[in-house]
Amino acid sequence: MMTNNEITDLGMLDQPQVSTVLFHPRPEPAGYAAITGTNVTIPVAHAVSLGARFHLKAPTAANVLFFHGNGEIVADYDALAPLYNRLGINFLCVDYRGYGRSSGTPSATALLRDARTAFDFTRKWLAEQRFHGPLVVMGRSLGSAAALEIAATRIDQVAGLIIESGFASAVHLLALFGVDADSIGYHDETGFRHLRKIGKFEKPTLIIHAQRDHLIALSQGQALYEASGAEEKALVVIPDADHNDIFQRGLSQYMQAIKALVQKVS
């Protein structure tokens, strides 16, 4: 686990001018009713809670705790969740502050803190419901920060790790959004530290990335793969796919890779 002298410093990313480019929250549509899934509320701070939707298959099934991209919400994954269920996986999707049915305002610091809280809550919730399958953490795009934070701080409780369209360095991501990392005092060595975090995680790990990702270049996924401390690790590149059409262009390959990772930990 990470020690006290390794606490992440993301205060400079919590400035409004930075948060507004990192996060794009939107509510769940009024009157929206999910066809499947169980709505769950996760308390994370005083008067602040996260909305989650747990798509459950079976008590003995593996569990994938999923953190989505910065412009998505839990409801966007209602159509994809049954694909996980068909593979015998419980798909547990969590929103960030200000997203979907969640309260509060998103920030980089809250993202990591809430990820740990959400993980702890989910483990307890599953146990109370007598669901005892292994727990895999997965993050897409910005959600890779939440997943890697959990993998680094809850090593003993995480059975496997999946990173899809994840970033190795936030410096490049900030530059894409027009934010100069040096000007705000951000450094990867004391910030997200994704390469260090993934290097500490030695259990089965899967990296999925689009070949032509224009937002988070394939080289970022390759860097995460190279830095991974896992003996059993895989890098799956979806041919000709971009950041936001990775599902459409490579869904079969995408889901088969997840199935293979889950089988390793089950």
ZICOR-V854289 format. One record per residue. SS is DSSP state (H for helix, E for strand, C for the rest). PHI is phi as a letter, one per 30 degrees, with the letter a starting at -180 (999 if undefined). NEAR is the number of other C-alpha atoms within 8 Angstrom. Layout:
# ZICOR-V854289
ss/phi/near
SS/PHI/NEAR
SS/PHI/NEAR
This chain:
# ZICOR-V854289
ss/phi/near
C/999/6
C/d/7
C/c/6
H/d/5
H/d/4
H/c/7
C/d/7
C/d/8
C/c/9
C/b/11
H/e/8
H/d/9
H/d/12
H/d/11
C/d/8
H/e/6
H/d/6
H/c/10
H/e/13
H/d/8
H/c/8
H/d/8
C/c/10
C/b/8
C/d/12
C/b/10
E/d/10
C/d/10
C/e/6
C/e/4
C/i/4
C/d/6
C/b/4
C/d/7
C/d/5
C/b/6
C/j/10
E/c/8
E/d/8
E/b/8
E/c/8
E/c/10
E/d/9
E/b/10
E/a/6
C/d/5
C/i/6
E/b/11
E/b/13
E/c/15
E/d/15
E/b/14
E/b/12
E/c/12
E/c/13
C/c/11
C/c/9
C/a/9
C/d/8
C/c/7
C/d/13
E/d/13
E/c/12
E/c/12
E/d/13
E/c/14
E/c/14
C/d/15
C/d/11
C/d/11
C/c/8
C/c/9
C/b/15
H/e/13
H/d/8
H/d/7
H/c/9
H/d/12
H/d/6
H/d/7
H/e/10
H/e/9
H/d/8
H/d/12
H/e/13
H/d/7
C/d/7
C/i/10
E/c/14
E/d/15
E/c/14
E/c/13
E/c/13
E/b/14
C/d/15
C/c/12
C/e/15
C/i/13
C/c/14
E/h/15
C/c/11
C/d/14
C/c/11
C/i/8
C/b/6
C/d/12
C/a/11
H/d/11
H/d/11
H/d/9
H/e/13
H/d/11
H/d/8
H/d/10
H/d/12
H/d/12
H/d/9
H/d/11
H/d/10
H/d/8
H/d/9
H/d/8
H/e/9
H/d/8
H/d/8
H/d/10
H/d/9
H/d/7
C/d/6
C/i/7
C/c/11
C/b/9
C/d/10
C/d/11
E/c/13
E/c/14
E/c/14
E/b/15
E/b/19
E/c/14
C/h/13
C/e/12
H/d/15
H/d/16
H/d/13
H/d/14
H/d/17
H/d/12
H/d/12
H/d/14
H/e/14
H/d/13
H/c/9
C/b/9
C/e/10
C/d/5
C/c/6
C/c/13
C/d/11
E/a/13
E/b/14
E/b/14
E/c/13
E/c/12
C/h/15
C/d/16
C/c/14
C/d/11
C/b/12
H/d/9
H/e/11
H/d/7
H/d/11
H/d/11
H/d/10
H/d/8
C/d/8
C/i/6
C/c/8
C/d/9
H/e/11
H/d/7
H/d/6
H/c/8
C/i/7
C/c/13
C/b/9
C/e/11
C/d/6
C/c/10
C/c/10
C/d/12
C/h/12
H/d/13
H/d/12
H/d/8
H/d/12
H/d/14
H/d/11
H/d/9
C/c/12
C/c/10
C/c/11
C/e/14
E/b/14
E/b/14
E/c/15
E/c/14
E/b/15
E/d/15
C/d/12
C/c/11
C/d/13
C/d/7
C/c/7
C/b/12
C/e/10
H/e/11
H/e/6
H/d/12
H/d/16
H/d/9
H/d/10
H/d/14
H/d/11
H/d/6
H/d/10
C/e/14
C/d/10
C/d/11
C/d/7
C/c/7
E/b/11
E/b/8
E/c/11
E/c/10
E/c/8
E/d/14
C/d/9
C/i/8
C/d/13
C/c/11
C/e/12
C/c/5
C/b/8
H/d/13
H/d/8
H/d/6
H/d/10
H/b/11
H/e/9
H/d/6
H/d/8
H/e/12
H/d/10
H/d/8
H/d/10
H/d/10
H/e/9
H/d/8
H/d/12
H/d/11
H/d/7
H/d/7
H/c/9
C/d/7
